[in-house]
Amino acid sequence: MEFVQKHLKLILILAAIIVLLVFASGGVSGAITEKDFVGKWVSSRSATPIHLYANGEWEIKADGGAAMQYGVWQIKGRQIIWSDMHRGNLEHDPDPVVYVKPNEFQVVEQDGSITTFTRLE
C-alpha cells in the first residue's frame, strides 16, 4: 500500500496512457477531418455549449449570445488543437482524439482525463 501512495501520480499517468492506447487502437479508424467536428456541442466538463465552425473558429457563448471564450481549432493527424489568447500569449492545447461518431467525440486532456462532447446541433 505504501508503494501505491508513493507512486500514485505515476500510476495515474500510466493508467491514462493505457486507456488512451486501448481507445486509440479501436476508437478512431481512418482519417478524421474538420467536417467531423463542425457543430454545436456540450462537453462533459461544461454545461455551456461550444460552437465549432467550419472556418476553424470556436466560441463558447453565454445564454444571451455574447462570446465568453473564443479561438481557433484544427485537426492535425489524430489530434484536435485548440488555440486562444491567454494573458496576451497565444496558447495551443493539443488533445488526442479517442473516437469520433456523428453525434459524439472524445478527447484526452493534458491531465490524462477524458472529455466527451455530445452534439446539440
Secondary structure by P-SEA (a helix, b strand, c coil): caaaaacaaaaaaaaaaaaaaaaaaccccccccccccccccccccccbbbbbccccccccccccccccccbbbbbcccbbbbbbbccccbbbbbbbbccccccbbbbbccccbbbbbbbcc
